[in-house]
Amino acid sequence: MKNITVIGSGTMGNGIAHTFALHGYSVSLVDLNEQALTKAIDIIQRNLDRQISKSKLTENEKIATLNNITTFTDLKGAVAEADLVIEAATENEAVKSRLFNELDDLCADATILASNTSSISITQLASNTKRPDKVIGMHFMNPVPMMQLVEVIRGYRTSEAVTNTIFTLAAKLQKTPVIVQDYPGFIANRILMPMINEAIYSLYEGVAGVMEIDTVMKLGMAHPMGPLQLADFIGLDVCLAILKVLHEGFGNSKYAPCPLLTNMVAAGHLGKKSTIGFYDYRQSDAKELI
Ligand code: NAI
């Protein structure tokens, strides 16, 4: 494993590229336009600077990391040499299915195709390819350079050898991999999203305000971040997409997204990335907004 292609340079894609590049892998980072890629490299630079300011990195390591990343808008060029492709595009099944179909045609036979999806079926994505044994979930957590866990998701036809390769690779990145089977939301989001949805319902029903709900969960349950702040951090559109997959996948109303979440996403209040969510991020000290 030497050449890694990361598709999508948003919240997760830039973190995944940062992490692989820091560990000496050659990374091709792909997005739909130059603007998204410029923004991603800027974020990676700032995050590397933050690591330097905490004495966790040297200036030379920062330069080497940035030199390990090449950006592309052309998928074909980006995957030409790839040993592993990690898809971290928008959480939308149609978008991902199309990408897996294209990747299957463009990549060498030996290339492993992984998805960073939060909830979409790996088995379903694999069915768009002629290599379902080489399709797997590699689910990093946000922010990728900081978070320890990688959920390794075995699709119905993922081979033992590919599972072992991805498990070992995650360990080489100094992460802790955990193998889970391919059912909606896997483990992380199957447990996290109902909690976030319940916090939004509590707000929607007027049981308590944003600060109160987050304070109860932080101080009462020793969570480092309240569920509404965490939802803002993940992206409310991403949370909504995951809840829809859980709702549809299990056919159980307990996963139905709260109407307030649906409304906020429709209004473009997507959390930190759009500067407004449950909190207002337009100034440095985020204030609760609703
Ligand atoms: P995002 O919205 O920040 O970034 C997605 C990027 O993909 C955008 O830059 C978009 O232009 C690009 N993109 C869309 N279609 C593309 C295509 N065909 N080719 C190339 N680039 C394309 O989304 P985010 O949050 O980074 O999520 C990405 C994936 O990671 C999703 O599957 C999400 O469920 C998953 N994830 C998200 C987490 C989070 O905390 N936000 C945590 C763990 C997983």
Residues whose N, C-alpha, C, O or C-beta is under 5 A from the ligand:
A	BS01	NAI	I7 G8 S9 G10 T11 M12 G13 V30 D31 L32 A36 A88 A89 T90 E91 N116 T117 S118 F140 M141 N142 F233 I234 G235 V238
